[in-house]
Amino acid sequence: MKQHCGIDIVYIPRIKKLVEKHGAPSLNNKFIKRIFSKEEIAHIINRKDPYPGLAGRFAAKEAVIKAVQPIKKLVDLKSIKIKGKIPKVELKDSKLNKLDISVSISHDGDYAIAIVITHTKTL
């Protein structure tokens, strides 16, 4: 079995600034629409403070990029869905379906961090 690891830390006020540059956090916010799927937005947007959730998912997506070599661009982040209270990574690329991806997201103060570990079977 082959494993890869990715980790990322995000400064939550930076995400807040990027979001607010394009208006209030909403389904129509240009920054949010570019990075997150509709399901992710719906899951986070109505929280009293959506920024830690947005930052945590952003960190998780960056960690996936670091762990999964074929995904190399920020625009590919939208194809990575982080679902549920226990985060689960869903990739749209069928070539990557053989990966078992574990993710953990945490927030503390002004920071969100995520770590991703991928497992693949090698022949």
N, C-alpha and C positions, 0 to 999 in steps of 0.2 A: 504494500500500500504506500502511495506517495502522498505527502502532506505539504501544504503551503500555508503560510500565515501572513496576515495583513493587519495593521493596526493604524488607527488615526485618532487624533485629538482635535477638537474644534472649540474655538472661543465663541460661546453662545452670543455675546453682543455683536460679533462680526456677522453672524447669520442674521440677527435682528436688523442690522444696518443694511445688509443686502436685500432683505425682504422689503423693508420700509422704503428703500430707494424706489421701489415700484408700487408703492401704496400699502394699504392694510393687508394683513395676511388673509387671503381668500382664494377661492378656486380660480379666480381670474388674474391673480398676481403673476406677472411675467416671470420672475425668478422662480417662484414655487412651481409653476407649470412646467418650466424647463427641466427641473430636477426631479420632481416627484410625480408618481402616478396619481390618478384621480382617487383611487382607493386609499392611498397613503395620506393624501391631502384631507380627505373626508374624515379619516381616523384622528388626525391631529388638529385640524383648523379650529374646531369649536372649543378647544380647551381654554381655560382661563388664561394660561400662558403657553402658547403653542411653540415658543422658541426652543426650549430644551428638547422637545420631541423632534422638531425639524433638524436641530443641530445633531442630535443623536443618530437620526437616520442618515443625515449627510455623512457623518463620520463612518457609519457602517458601510455606506456605499463606497466611500473612498478606501476603506479597508478591504472590501471585496475586490476593487480594482487592483490593489497591491497583491492580493492573494491569487487572483485569477488572471493569468497573463494575457489572454486574448483581449480583455477589456482594458483599454488604455486611455480613453478620452472621457472628459466630463460629460459629454453628450450621451455617452453610453449609460450613465447613471439611471436614466429613466427606465431602462430595461431591467433594473434591479429593484424588486419590490421587497420591502421589509414589512412583514405581516404579523399581526397578533401581539398579545402581551408578552409572550415568549417569542422573541423575534425569529422569523424564518425567512430565509433568502429565497427568492424566486427569480430565476433568470429566463429571459425569453429565448435566448440562443439555444437551439436544440442540440448543438454540439457540446454544450456544457451541462446537459441534463444528467450526465453520468457522475457529476460531482455531488458529494455530500458536503454541505456547507453549514458550519456551526457559527453563530454570531452571538456576541454578548455586547450590550450597550449599557453605559452607566453615565450618570450626570452628577456633578457636584459643583455647587456655586456657579461660576461662570464658564465651566467646561463640560463638554460631553466627550466621551471616549468610546471607541468600539474596537473590538478585536474579532477577526474572522479566521477560522481554520477550515481549510478544504481537505477532503480526503478523496483520493482516486485510486482505483485498482489498476495496477500496471500488469501488463501481460508478459 
